[in-house]
Amino acid sequence: MKRKPFTLLELSAAMAVLMIFMLFVMRFYNASQDVMNRSTSKTDQFERARVIMDLLASDLQSIYYTEGLSTVVYNQTNTGSGSGANTTSLAFPVLRPYTQGNTKTDLAFVTYHYDTDNYELKMGVADEDHIPASCSPLASGSLGTLAEGVVHFRVAPHKRDGSEITTLTEFTSANTGARRIPDYVQIELELMDGDSVEAYKNAVKVFGSDKVPDALKPSSQAVKDKCRSFFRIVEIDRGQY
């Protein structure tokens, strides 16, 4: 028996079903791709935060201290007080291998600096001869960029009893009761996602840092929604409080 050819109505119905099926597949693919992108972005932010915190924690736990030393061994500067304050600089001598040219030593001087204008966390290391009596941070020109897209960075020093140290005191011959190294520190870090960082950097190149479109600024709600916050507590076994 000879089969009748498909009618125009049947072909139209088949095409409609196929289009609906393809639309469903595309929406499923786009949703899966979106989930994958968000997952990749979060993983990238986590890895960036882990590297920063691991390095900072290692240095803090290796702070160099000698009983009777009359110089400051821990120098920290904040933009203000309270949980919203950023730590702009952190400098201290640390027991870590350091090599530069013919200079090889196990004692170095490290500086962390948060550049609030460019949302960058910077770091620099020098040999022990550069350890100043005041433990003042290294010059900005000697620092390298450790992380970009940092919208919040805070190191909160604490005493053994859990109270936060609001004023870091110095240990001198005239003030032997004062202490310098916190018992533990609380590290707070908030990072932009990779796409937002690249968009902001490109906008700075095109428009200049003072004319970046509001939608691309780290302060915009769209960028904030993609930021992630990280937190870690680091114990220092040579704490003096």
N, CA and C of each residue as an Amber inpcrd file, in Angstrom:
protein
   723
   0.8480000  -1.1950000   0.0000000   0.0000000   0.0000000   0.0000000
   0.8850000   1.2480000   0.0000000   0.6380000   2.1350000  -0.8950000
   1.4710000   3.3170000  -1.0390000   1.1420000   4.3260000   0.0610000
   2.2370000   4.7910000   0.7360000   2.0670000   5.7490000   1.8360000
   1.7790000   7.1430000   1.2780000   0.8370000   7.8240000   1.9070000
   0.5120000   9.1800000   1.4990000   1.6160000  10.1390000   1.9480000
   1.9240000  11.1400000   1.1660000   2.9230000  12.1360000   1.5890000
   2.3880000  12.9470000   2.7680000   3.3410000  13.4700000   3.5830000
   2.9350000  14.2950000   4.7250000   2.2290000  15.5560000   4.2320000
   1.1920000  15.8860000   4.9460000   0.4840000  17.1200000   4.6040000
   1.2450000  18.3160000   5.1730000   0.9140000  19.4730000   4.6830000
   1.5610000  20.7010000   5.1560000   1.3010000  20.9150000   6.6460000
   0.1050000  20.5350000   7.0900000  -0.2390000  20.6890000   8.5000000
   0.6230000  19.7820000   9.3680000   0.8270000  18.5290000   8.9040000
   1.6580000  17.5910000   9.6610000   3.1120000  18.0650000   9.7180000
   3.6150000  18.5720000   8.5940000   4.9910000  19.0840000   8.5730000
   5.1400000  20.2850000   9.5050000   4.1520000  21.1470000   9.5060000
   4.1970000  22.3310000  10.3800000   4.1870000  21.9190000  11.8500000
   3.3510000  20.9140000  12.1640000   3.2820000  20.4380000  13.5420000
   4.6090000  19.8150000  13.9670000   5.2110000  19.0250000  13.0600000
   6.4980000  18.3920000  13.3660000   7.5890000  19.4420000  13.5820000
   7.5890000  20.4720000  12.7340000   8.5820000  21.5380000  12.8700000
   8.3940000  22.3010000  14.1800000   7.1410000  22.4960000  14.5570000
   6.8610000  23.2020000  15.8080000   7.3720000  22.4080000  17.0050000
   7.1330000  21.0870000  16.9820000   7.6230000  20.2190000  18.0650000
   9.1430000  20.2440000  18.1220000   9.7840000  20.1900000  16.9410000
  11.2430000  20.2140000  16.8830000  11.7950000  21.5310000  17.4210000
  11.1490000  22.6440000  17.0680000  11.6010000  23.9510000  17.5420000
  11.4660000  24.0670000  19.0550000  10.3570000  23.5460000  19.5920000
  10.1640000  23.5680000  21.0450000  11.2450000  22.7370000  21.7380000
  11.5410000  21.5740000  21.1530000  12.5730000  20.7030000  21.7150000
  13.9430000  21.3910000  21.6850000  14.2730000  22.0390000  20.5580000
  15.5540000  22.7290000  20.4300000  15.6390000  23.9060000  21.4050000
  14.5110000  24.6030000  21.5820000  14.4810000  25.7130000  22.5280000
  14.7470000  25.2120000  23.9440000  14.1440000  24.0730000  24.2900000
  14.3570000  23.4780000  25.6040000  15.8260000  23.0910000  25.7930000
  16.4060000  22.4770000  24.7570000  17.8150000  22.0690000  24.8310000
  18.7250000  23.2870000  24.9990000  18.4540000  24.3590000  24.2510000
  19.2810000  25.5580000  24.3310000  19.1650000  26.2180000  25.7040000
  17.9600000  26.2630000  26.2390000  17.7850000  26.8590000  27.5620000
  18.4940000  26.0240000  28.6180000  18.4220000  24.7170000  28.4780000
  19.1130000  23.8310000  29.4130000  20.6260000  24.0260000  29.3070000
  21.1110000  24.1530000  28.0720000  22.5490000  24.3540000  27.8550000
  23.0020000  25.6860000  28.4470000  22.2210000  26.7440000  28.2030000
  22.5840000  28.0640000  28.7260000  22.5840000  28.0830000  30.2500000
  21.5800000  27.4000000  30.8350000  21.5190000  27.3400000  32.2950000
  22.7150000  26.5760000  32.8540000  23.0650000  25.4710000  32.1960000
  24.2200000  24.6770000  32.6370000  25.5110000  25.4730000  32.5020000
  25.6160000  26.2290000  31.3910000  26.8090000  27.0470000  31.1690000
  26.9160000  28.1490000  32.2210000  25.7700000  28.7220000  32.5870000
  25.7590000  29.7770000  33.5940000  26.1990000  29.2350000  34.9500000
  25.7020000  28.0520000  35.2890000  26.1040000  27.4120000  36.5450000
  27.5960000  27.1120000  36.5350000  28.0940000  26.6280000  35.4060000
  29.5160000  26.3190000  35.2740000  30.3640000  27.5810000  35.4250000
  29.9230000  28.6710000  34.8010000  30.6740000  29.9300000  34.8940000
  30.7130000  30.4520000  36.3240000  29.5670000  30.3820000  37.0150000
  29.5300000  30.8470000  38.4020000  30.4000000  29.9750000  39.2890000
  30.3680000  28.6760000  39.0460000  31.1880000  27.7540000  39.8250000
  32.6730000  28.0160000  39.6010000  33.0460000  28.2400000  38.3300000
  34.4460000  28.5330000  38.0060000  34.8880000  29.8350000  38.6450000
  34.0100000  30.8430000  38.6170000  34.3300000  32.1370000  39.2030000
  34.5420000  32.0200000  40.7080000  33.6640000  31.2750000  41.3800000
  33.7920000  31.1000000  42.8260000  35.0560000  30.3230000  43.1760000
  35.3740000  29.3250000  42.3580000  36.5970000  28.5550000  42.5900000
  37.8220000  29.4430000  42.4350000  37.8010000  30.3070000  41.4140000
  38.9110000  31.2310000  41.1910000  39.0670000  32.1890000  42.3680000
  37.9620000  32.7290000  42.8650000  38.0250000  33.6360000  44.0090000
  38.5650000  32.9130000  45.2400000  38.1120000  31.6810000  45.4510000
  38.5790000  30.9050000  46.6010000  40.0780000  30.6570000  46.5170000
  40.5780000  30.3030000  45.3450000  42.0050000  30.0260000  45.1830000
  42.8370000  31.2810000  45.4000000  42.3610000  32.4100000  44.8940000
  43.0810000  33.6700000  45.1050000  43.1400000  34.0120000  46.5900000
  42.0100000  33.8390000  47.2750000  41.9740000  34.1290000  48.7100000
  42.8600000  33.1600000  49.4820000  42.8520000  31.9000000  49.0890000
  43.6580000  30.8920000  49.7910000  45.1440000  31.2210000  49.6980000
  45.5960000  31.6080000  48.5070000  47.0140000  31.9480000  48.3220000
  47.4050000  33.1230000  49.2160000  46.5690000  34.1650000  49.2270000
  46.8570000  35.3460000  50.0460000  46.9140000  34.9830000  51.5230000
  45.8930000  34.2780000  51.9950000  45.8090000  33.9680000  53.4130000
  46.8830000  32.9800000  53.8530000  47.1960000  32.0030000  53.0100000
  48.2580000  31.0520000  53.3500000  49.5920000  31.7670000  53.5040000
  49.8820000  32.6780000  52.5880000  51.1480000  33.4110000  52.6290000
  51.2100000  34.3240000  53.8480000  50.1360000  35.0610000  54.0920000
  50.1030000  35.9750000  55.2260000  50.1540000  35.2090000  56.5490000
  49.4240000  34.1000000  56.6280000  49.4280000  33.2960000  57.8510000
  50.8150000  32.7260000  58.1270000  51.4780000  32.2460000  57.0850000
  52.8280000  31.6980000  57.2400000  53.7950000  32.7590000  57.7580000
  53.6950000  33.9700000  57.2180000  54.5780000  35.0510000  57.6640000
  54.2710000  35.4620000  59.1010000  52.9900000  35.5880000  59.4290000
  52.6120000  35.9920000  60.7810000  53.0830000  34.9780000  61.8200000
  52.9980000  33.7100000  61.4920000  53.4210000  32.6700000  62.4280000
  54.9380000  32.5360000  62.4980000  55.6330000  33.2670000  61.6300000
  57.1010000  33.2290000  61.6290000  57.6960000  34.5820000  62.0150000
  56.9100000  35.4150000  62.6950000  57.4170000  36.7150000  63.1400000
  58.6620000  36.5120000  63.9970000  59.6790000  37.3130000  63.7060000
  60.9400000  37.2170000  64.4520000  60.8610000  38.0750000  65.7110000
  61.2630000  37.4810000  66.8430000  61.2400000  38.2240000  68.0970000
  62.3680000  37.7410000  68.9860000  63.1050000  38.6830000  69.5670000
  64.1620000  38.3670000  70.5210000  63.8950000  39.1290000  71.8100000
  63.8860000  38.4370000  72.9210000  63.6480000  39.0690000  74.2130000
  64.6540000  40.1950000  74.4440000  64.1500000  41.3570000  74.8080000
  65.0300000  42.4810000  75.0780000  65.2730000  43.3720000  73.8850000
  64.7700000  42.9710000  72.7230000  64.9400000  43.7980000  71.5320000
  64.1900000  45.1180000  71.7270000  64.8690000  46.2240000  71.5030000
  64.2670000  47.5220000  71.8070000  63.5250000  48.1330000  70.6250000
  63.5790000  47.4720000  69.4730000  62.8810000  48.0140000  68.3090000
  61.4920000  47.4100000  68.1670000  60.6380000  48.1130000  67.4540000
  59.2870000  47.6210000  67.1970000  59.3710000  46.4140000  66.2630000
  58.5840000  45.3760000  66.5280000  58.6390000  44.1930000  65.6690000
  57.3030000  43.9030000  64.9760000  56.3530000  44.7870000  65.1450000
  55.0560000  44.5960000  64.4820000  54.4380000  45.9710000  64.2780000
  54.2530000  46.3680000  63.0400000  53.7420000  47.6960000  62.7280000
  52.5160000  47.5530000  61.8310000  51.3930000  48.0800000  62.2910000
  50.1510000  47.9810000  61.5170000  49.4460000  49.3280000  61.4740000
  48.9020000  49.6590000  60.3090000  48.1540000  50.9060000  60.1430000
  46.7950000  50.5970000  59.5270000  45.7310000  51.1330000  60.1160000
  44.3750000  50.9590000  59.6060000  43.8080000  52.2980000  59.1520000
  42.7870000  52.2490000  58.3130000  42.1350000  53.4800000  57.8590000
  41.2430000  54.0590000  58.9450000  40.9070000  53.2410000  59.9370000
  40.0350000  53.6840000  61.0140000  39.8690000  52.5420000  61.9930000
  38.8260000  52.5820000  62.7920000  38.5750000  51.5190000  63.7520000
  37.2690000  50.8150000  63.4100000  37.0880000  49.6410000  63.9740000
  35.8620000  48.9030000  63.7230000  35.9940000  47.9220000  62.5770000
  34.9600000  47.0970000  62.3980000  35.0060000  46.0150000  61.4150000
  35.0710000  46.5090000  59.9760000  34.6580000  47.7460000  59.7220000
  34.6730000  48.2570000  58.3550000  35.9930000  48.8660000  57.9410000
  36.9310000  48.9880000  58.8850000  38.2160000  49.6290000  58.5880000
  39.1230000  48.6890000  57.8120000  39.7930000  49.2300000  56.8120000
  40.7700000  48.4470000  56.0610000  42.1450000  48.5810000  56.7020000
  42.9420000  47.5280000  56.5730000  44.3360000  47.5840000  57.0000000
  45.1510000  48.0640000  55.8090000  45.7390000  49.2370000  55.9360000
  46.4820000  49.7960000  54.8080000  47.9170000  49.3000000  54.7510000
  48.5020000  48.9690000  55.9010000  49.8760000  48.4630000  55.8750000
  50.1550000  47.5590000  57.0620000  51.0410000  46.6170000  56.8440000
  51.4400000  45.6510000  57.8590000  52.9000000  45.3140000  57.5850000
  53.7780000  45.5200000  58.5730000  55.2090000  45.2960000  58.3600000
  55.8300000  44.6490000  59.5910000  56.6950000  43.6520000  59.3630000
  57.3480000  42.9730000  60.4840000  58.5060000  42.1140000  59.9760000
  59.5070000  41.8490000  60.8380000  60.5950000  40.9440000  60.4670000
  60.0960000  39.5060000  60.5490000  60.5610000  38.6660000  59.6760000
  60.0520000  37.2990000  59.6080000  61.1790000  36.3150000  59.3200000
  61.0800000  35.1550000  59.9300000  62.0510000  34.0920000  59.6790000
  61.6370000  33.3570000  58.4120000  62.2780000  33.6970000  57.3210000
  62.0120000  33.0320000  56.0420000  63.2520000  33.1920000  55.1690000
  63.5610000  32.1820000  54.3600000  64.7350000  32.2820000  53.4760000
  64.5770000  33.4480000  52.5100000  65.6460000  34.1980000  52.3360000
  65.6120000  35.3430000  51.4290000  66.9180000  35.3990000  50.6540000
  66.8110000  35.5190000  49.3470000  67.9910000  35.5940000  48.4830000
  67.8070000  36.6990000  47.4650000  68.8050000  37.5540000  47.3740000
  68.8250000  38.5930000  46.3500000  70.2840000  38.8510000  45.9750000
  70.6360000  38.4750000  44.7650000  72.0330000  38.5900000  44.3460000
  72.9000000  37.6620000  45.1770000  73.9050000  38.2170000  45.8210000
  74.7860000  37.4370000  46.6880000  74.3050000  37.3950000  48.1280000
  73.1920000  38.0660000  48.3850000  72.6570000  38.1120000  49.7420000
  71.7750000  36.8990000  50.0110000  72.1400000  36.1380000  51.0430000
  71.3460000  34.9880000  51.4560000  71.1810000  35.0460000  52.9680000
  69.9610000  35.0000000  53.4160000  69.7040000  35.0980000  54.8430000
  68.4300000  34.3400000  55.2010000  68.2850000  34.0120000  56.4740000
  67.0710000  33.3560000  56.9620000  66.1650000  34.3410000  57.6920000
  66.5520000  35.5990000  57.6860000  65.7470000  36.6370000  58.3160000
  65.4510000  37.7240000  57.2920000  64.1960000  38.0520000  57.1400000
  63.8030000  39.0580000  56.1510000  62.8250000  40.0420000  56.7780000
  62.5200000  41.0790000  56.0450000  61.5570000  42.0900000  56.4850000
  60.4570000  42.1670000  55.4300000  59.2190000  41.9090000  55.8510000
  58.1120000  41.8280000  54.9020000  57.1140000  42.9640000  55.1300000
  56.5510000  43.4350000  54.0450000  55.5380000  44.4920000  54.1030000
  54.3400000  44.0930000  53.2470000  53.1470000  44.2170000  53.8130000
  51.8990000  44.0650000  53.0670000  51.2370000  45.4410000  53.0360000
  50.7750000  45.8480000  51.8690000  50.1480000  47.1620000  51.7340000
  48.8820000  47.0410000  50.8900000  47.7890000  47.5770000  51.4170000
  46.5280000  47.5700000  50.6800000  46.3390000  48.9220000  50.0100000
  46.3920000  48.9180000  48.6950000  46.2070000  50.1260000  47.8870000
  44.7080000  50.3200000  47.6750000  44.0980000  51.1480000  48.5060000
  42.6460000  51.3270000  48.4540000  42.1870000  52.0580000  47.1990000
  43.0750000  52.8280000  46.5860000  42.6960000  53.5570000  45.3690000
  42.5650000  52.6340000  44.1620000  43.4410000  51.6310000  44.0940000
  43.4520000  50.7180000  42.9440000  42.9350000  49.3230000  43.2820000
  42.4700000  49.1320000  44.5110000  41.9230000  47.8460000  44.9500000
  42.9390000  46.7120000  44.7460000  44.1750000  46.9630000  45.1600000
  45.2450000  45.9770000  45.0210000  45.9150000  45.7240000  46.3680000
  46.2390000  44.4650000  46.6260000  47.0240000  44.1030000  47.8000000
  48.4490000  43.8710000  47.3240000  49.3960000  44.5900000  47.9140000
  50.7810000  44.5130000  47.4720000  51.6660000  43.9470000  48.5800000
  52.8120000  43.4310000  48.1810000  53.7320000  42.8500000  49.1480000
  55.1660000  43.0880000  48.7030000  56.0590000  43.2420000  49.6640000
  57.4740000  43.4000000  49.3680000  58.3060000  42.7300000  50.4390000
  59.4790000  42.2280000  50.0640000  60.3860000  41.5650000  51.0010000
  61.7800000  42.1470000  50.8210000  62.4560000  42.4100000  51.9330000
  63.8280000  42.9190000  51.8960000  64.6730000  42.1200000  52.8850000
  65.9930000  42.2270000  52.7720000  66.8590000  41.4910000  53.6990000
  66.8640000  42.1720000  55.0630000  67.4760000  41.5160000  56.0420000
  67.4190000  41.9790000  57.4240000  68.0700000  43.3460000  57.6280000
  68.9740000  43.7350000  56.7450000  69.6150000  45.0480000  56.8790000
  68.6290000  46.1850000  56.6760000  67.4590000  45.8660000  56.0860000
  66.4600000  46.8990000  55.8220000  65.4100000  46.9910000  56.9320000
  65.6050000  46.2470000  58.0250000  64.6470000  46.3100000  59.1240000
  64.8490000  47.6190000  59.8840000  63.9220000  48.5580000  59.7930000
  64.0810000  49.8460000  60.4770000  63.6960000  49.7390000  61.9470000
  64.2270000  50.6370000  62.7530000  63.9330000  50.6120000  64.1850000
  62.4430000  50.7720000  64.4500000  61.7740000  51.5560000  63.6270000
  60.3400000  51.7800000  63.8070000  59.4910000  50.7410000  63.0990000
  60.1450000  49.8260000  62.3960000  59.4480000  48.7850000  61.6380000
  58.5060000  49.4030000  60.5960000  58.8570000  50.5640000  60.0830000
  58.0220000  51.2400000  59.0950000  58.0060000  50.4560000  57.7890000
  56.8930000  50.4640000  57.0630000  56.7590000  49.6710000  55.8290000
  57.7760000  50.0670000  54.7660000  58.0460000  49.1360000  53.8690000
  58.9190000  49.4190000  52.7370000  58.2540000  50.4420000  51.8210000
  59.0640000  51.1560000  51.0610000  58.5300000  52.1510000  50.1290000
  57.6470000  51.4740000  49.0900000  56.6020000  52.1670000  48.6630000
  55.6380000  51.5860000  47.7230000  56.2880000  51.1490000  46.4160000
  57.3590000  51.8310000  46.0150000  58.0260000  51.4820000  44.7680000
  58.7000000  50.1340000  44.7910000  58.9410000  49.5900000  45.9870000
  59.6000000  48.2880000  46.1010000  58.6090000  47.1510000  46.3080000
  57.3260000  47.4540000  46.2040000  56.2900000  46.4450000  46.4140000
  55.7550000  45.9260000  45.0870000  55.3750000  44.6590000  45.0720000
  54.7620000  44.0590000  43.8960000  53.3100000  43.7280000  44.1770000
  52.5020000  43.6020000  43.1400000  51.0730000  43.3140000  43.3040000
  50.8570000  41.8380000  43.6180000  50.2520000  41.5830000  44.7640000
  49.9420000  40.2210000  45.1830000  48.5500000  39.8050000  44.7180000
  47.6020000  40.7310000  44.7260000  46.2280000  40.4140000  44.3110000
  45.5280000  41.6680000  43.8090000  44.6440000  41.4810000  42.8200000
  43.8400000  42.5710000  42.2720000  42.3730000  42.3560000  42.6440000
  41.5920000  43.4110000  42.5450000  40.1700000  43.2900000  42.8330000
  39.8690000  43.0610000  44.3020000  40.6910000  43.6240000  45.1840000
  40.4910000  43.4810000  46.6300000  39.6640000  44.6720000  47.1120000
  38.4450000  44.4270000  47.5390000  37.5720000  45.5250000  47.9710000
  37.5760000  45.7060000  49.4880000  38.1190000  44.7400000  50.2120000
  38.2400000  44.8770000  51.6710000  39.3730000  43.9820000  52.1500000
  40.2480000  44.5550000  52.9820000  41.3510000  43.7940000  53.5760000
  41.5570000  44.3050000  54.9910000  41.4680000  43.4100000  55.9450000
  41.6190000  43.8160000  57.3460000  42.3110000  42.7250000  58.1450000
  43.2950000  43.1430000  58.9140000  43.9720000  42.2530000  59.8520000
  43.6920000  42.8010000  61.2450000  42.9070000  42.0850000  62.0200000
  42.5220000  42.5470000  63.3550000  43.3110000  41.7790000  64.4090000
  44.2570000  42.4390000  65.1070000  45.0380000  41.7570000  66.1440000
  44.2160000  41.5620000  67.4160000  44.4120000  40.4360000  68.0810000
  43.6640000  40.1300000  69.3000000  44.5980000  39.6610000  70.4180000
  44.1250000  39.8550000  71.6470000  44.8220000  39.3270000  72.8160000
  44.3860000  37.8810000  73.0420000  45.0870000  37.2210000  73.9610000
  44.7610000  35.8290000  74.2680000  43.3500000  35.6900000  74.8060000
  42.8580000  36.7150000  75.5190000  41.5170000  36.6260000  76.0970000
  40.4080000  36.8590000  75.0730000  40.7910000  37.1350000  73.8280000
  39.8110000  37.3000000  72.7670000  39.4740000  38.7340000  72.4300000
  39.8840000  39.6680000  73.2620000  39.5780000  41.0730000  72.9960000
  40.4750000  41.6250000  71.8940000  39.9100000  42.5050000  71.0790000
  40.6760000  43.0830000  69.9780000  41.6130000  44.1720000  70.4890000
  42.8040000  44.2170000  69.9290000  43.7930000  45.2240000  70.3010000
  43.5490000  46.4530000  69.4340000  43.0990000  47.5150000  70.0500000
  42.8010000  48.7290000  69.2900000  44.0120000  49.6430000  69.1630000
  44.9530000  49.5270000  70.0920000  46.1780000  50.3250000  70.0370000
  47.3710000  49.4080000  70.2400000  48.1980000  49.2790000  69.2180000
  49.3900000  48.4410000  69.3160000  50.4880000  49.2270000  70.0260000
  50.8940000  48.7410000  71.1990000  51.8990000  49.4520000  71.9840000
  53.3000000  48.9500000  71.6780000  54.2730000  49.8000000  71.9300000
  55.6600000  49.4550000  71.6740000  56.3530000  49.0330000  72.9640000
  57.3580000  48.1970000  72.8230000  58.1520000  47.7360000  73.9530000
  59.4580000  48.5190000  73.9470000  59.6830000  49.3430000  74.9500000
  60.9200000  50.1170000  75.0400000  61.4680000  50.0140000  76.4550000
  62.6780000  50.5130000  76.6530000  63.2920000  50.4530000  77.9780000
  62.4930000  51.2560000  78.9950000  61.7600000  52.2540000  78.5030000
  60.9640000  53.0880000  79.4010000  59.5630000  52.5340000  79.6160000
  59.1810000  51.5370000  78.8360000  57.8280000  50.9970000  78.9190000
  57.8970000  49.4810000  78.8130000  58.4700000  48.8540000  79.8290000
  58.7290000  47.4130000  79.7740000  57.4590000  46.5820000  79.9040000
  56.3700000  47.2010000  80.3250000  55.1360000  46.4470000  80.4640000
  54.3540000  46.3400000  79.1670000  54.7600000  47.1010000  78.1740000
  54.0450000  47.0690000  76.8920000  54.4610000  45.8540000  76.0670000
  53.5890000  45.4050000  75.2090000  53.8760000  44.2310000  74.3720000
  53.6530000  44.5900000  72.9180000  54.1590000  43.7400000  72.0240000
  54.1130000  44.1240000  70.6190000  53.4540000  43.1130000  69.6880000
  53.6250000  41.8560000  69.9400000  53.1130000  40.8420000  69.0140000
  51.7550000  40.3370000  69.4980000  50.7140000  40.4090000  68.6760000
  49.3990000  39.9120000  69.0930000  49.4060000  38.3930000  69.2460000
  48.4860000  37.8860000  70.0550000  48.4120000  36.4370000  70.2680000
  47.7820000  35.7270000  69.0790000  46.8500000  36.3840000  68.4490000
  46.3270000  35.8570000  67.1870000  45.7170000  37.0030000  66.3940000
  45.5690000  36.8030000  65.1210000  44.9970000  37.8410000  64.2670000
  43.8340000  37.2650000  63.4680000  42.9060000  38.1230000  63.1760000
  41.7440000  37.7630000  62.3630000  41.9130000  38.4230000  61.0050000
  41.9680000  37.6200000  59.9460000  42.1590000  38.1410000  58.5940000
  40.8120000  38.1780000  57.8800000  40.4560000  39.3320000  57.3480000
  39.2310000  39.4920000  56.5690000  39.6040000  39.9230000  55.1550000
  38.9680000  39.3030000  54.1900000  39.3040000  39.5700000  52.7900000
  38.0420000  39.4890000  51.9440000  37.8500000  40.4590000  51.0680000
  36.7200000  40.4290000  50.1330000  37.2440000  40.6860000  48.7290000
  36.9120000  39.7880000  47.8020000  37.4580000  39.8490000  46.4480000
  36.3650000  39.9750000  45.3940000  36.6560000  40.7380000  44.3480000
  35.7940000  40.8010000  43.1730000  35.9880000  39.5250000  42.3590000
  35.0140000  39.1860000  41.5160000  35.1860000  38.0500000  40.6260000
  36.0970000  38.4460000  39.4640000  36.6650000  37.4500000  38.7930000
  37.6450000  37.6960000  37.7400000  37.1360000  38.5710000  36.6080000
  35.8920000  38.3500000  36.1650000  35.3390000  39.1460000  35.0590000
  35.2010000  40.6160000  35.4530000  34.7670000  40.8650000  36.6870000
  34.6130000  42.2460000  37.1520000  35.9620000  42.9440000  37.2690000
  36.9780000  42.1840000  37.6880000  38.3270000  42.7510000  37.7930000
  38.8260000  43.1900000  36.4210000  38.6690000  42.3130000  35.4170000
  39.1330000  42.6340000  34.0650000  38.3600000  43.8160000  33.4780000
  37.0410000  43.8410000  33.7120000  36.2200000  44.9420000  33.1970000
  36.6440000  46.2650000  33.8290000  36.9240000  46.2400000  35.1170000
  37.3470000  47.4640000  35.8130000  38.7150000  47.9250000  35.3230000
  39.6570000  47.0040000  35.1740000  41.0000000  47.3570000  34.6950000
  40.9440000  47.9510000  33.2870000  40.1420000  47.3500000  32.4230000
  40.0100000  47.8700000  31.0560000  39.3750000  49.2640000  31.0560000
  38.3950000  49.4600000  31.9370000  37.7410000  50.7680000  32.0210000
  38.7200000  51.8370000  32.5060000  39.5980000  51.4610000  33.4350000
  40.6090000  52.4050000  33.9310000  41.5510000  52.8110000  32.8010000
  41.9240000  51.8390000  31.9620000  42.8150000  52.1330000  30.8370000
  42.1530000  53.0740000  29.8260000  40.8580000  52.8690000  29.5970000
  40.1440000  53.6520000  28.5860000  39.7260000  55.0280000  29.1110000
  39.1280000  55.0550000  30.3080000  38.5460000  56.3000000  30.8180000
  39.4040000  57.0050000  31.8680000  40.3460000  56.2660000  32.4830000
  41.0750000  56.8270000  33.6160000  40.3930000  56.4190000  34.9050000
  41.1460000  56.3220000  35.9920000  40.5960000  55.8170000  37.2490000
  39.4860000  56.6940000  37.8260000  39.4780000  57.9870000  37.4850000
  38.4710000  58.8890000  38.0380000  37.2140000  59.0050000  37.1820000
  37.1900000  58.3160000  36.0230000  36.0290000  58.4110000  35.1390000
  35.4790000  57.0420000  34.7470000  35.7380000  56.0590000  35.5550000
  35.2130000  54.7170000  35.3030000  33.6870000  54.7420000  35.4280000
  32.9470000  54.1590000  34.4710000  31.4820000  54.1120000  34.5700000
  31.0370000  53.5050000  35.8970000  29.9900000  54.0660000  36.4730000
  29.5220000  53.6260000  37.7900000  29.2340000  52.1320000  37.8360000
  28.7080000  51.5830000  36.7530000  28.3310000  50.1660000  36.7330000
  29.5280000  49.2390000  36.8680000  30.7270000  49.7340000  36.5500000
  31.9300000  48.9000000  36.6010000  32.7440000  49.1200000  37.8690000
  32.3590000  50.1050000  38.6630000  33.1090000  50.3940000  39.8850000
  32.8630000  49.3130000  40.9360000  33.8780000  49.0100000  41.7600000
  33.7000000  48.0160000  42.8230000  32.5860000  48.3790000  43.7960000
  32.2300000  49.6550000  43.8580000  31.1760000  50.0920000  44.7690000
  29.7690000  49.8600000  44.2170000  29.6610000  49.4990000  42.9360000
  28.3370000  49.2900000  42.3360000  27.7100000  48.0000000  42.8630000
  26.3960000  47.9750000  42.9190000  25.6970000  46.8140000  43.4620000
  25.9180000  45.5750000  42.6040000  25.9990000  45.7700000  41.2820000
  26.2000000  44.6310000  40.3780000  27.5270000  43.9350000  40.6550000
  28.5660000  44.7160000  40.9400000  29.8770000  44.1350000  41.2490000
  29.8730000  43.5420000  42.6520000  29.2400000  44.2310000  43.5980000
  29.1720000  43.7360000  44.9760000  28.5020000  42.3700000  45.0500000
  27.4780000  42.1760000  44.2150000  26.7420000  40.9090000  44.2340000
  27.6290000  39.7250000  43.8500000  28.7170000  39.9960000  43.1310000
  29.6140000  38.9290000  42.6910000  30.8530000  38.8000000  43.5770000
  30.9670000  39.6910000  44.5640000  32.1140000  39.6250000  45.4760000
  31.9220000  38.4870000  46.4790000  33.0410000  37.9840000  46.9930000
  32.9820000  36.9460000  48.0220000  33.8870000  37.3450000  49.1810000
  33.4240000  37.0650000  50.3860000  34.1840000  37.3940000  51.5880000
  34.8210000  36.1420000  52.1740000  36.0150000  36.3120000  52.7270000
  36.7570000  35.1980000  53.3170000  37.2760000  35.6160000  54.6880000
  37.4930000  34.6200000  55.5320000  37.8070000  34.8900000  56.9300000
  38.7340000  33.7950000  57.4560000  39.7460000  34.1890000  58.2170000
  40.6270000  33.1940000  58.8230000  41.2160000  33.7560000  60.1160000
  41.4010000  32.8820000  61.0890000  42.0610000  33.2520000  62.3460000
  43.4170000  32.5610000  62.3970000  44.4610000  33.3380000  62.6650000
  45.8300000  32.8190000  62.7040000  46.3870000  33.0120000  64.1080000
  46.8230000  31.9350000  64.7350000  47.4210000  32.0110000  66.0710000
  48.9240000  32.2470000  65.9540000  49.4430000  33.1230000  66.8140000
  50.8800000  33.3970000  66.8630000  51.3850000  32.9220000  68.2230000
  52.1870000  31.8710000  68.2450000  52.5710000  31.2700000  69.5250000
  53.5510000  32.1240000  70.3300000  54.0420000  33.2160000  69.7380000
  54.9180000  34.1170000  70.4800000  54.1730000  35.3940000  70.8600000
  52.8590000  35.3120000  70.8930000  52.0670000  36.4860000  71.2410000
  52.4400000  37.0370000  72.6090000  52.3500000  38.3390000  72.7690000
  52.8310000  38.9930000  73.9830000  51.7230000  39.6650000  74.7920000
  50.4780000  39.4190000  74.4440000  49.3950000  40.0550000  75.1800000
  48.7510000  39.0880000  76.1760000
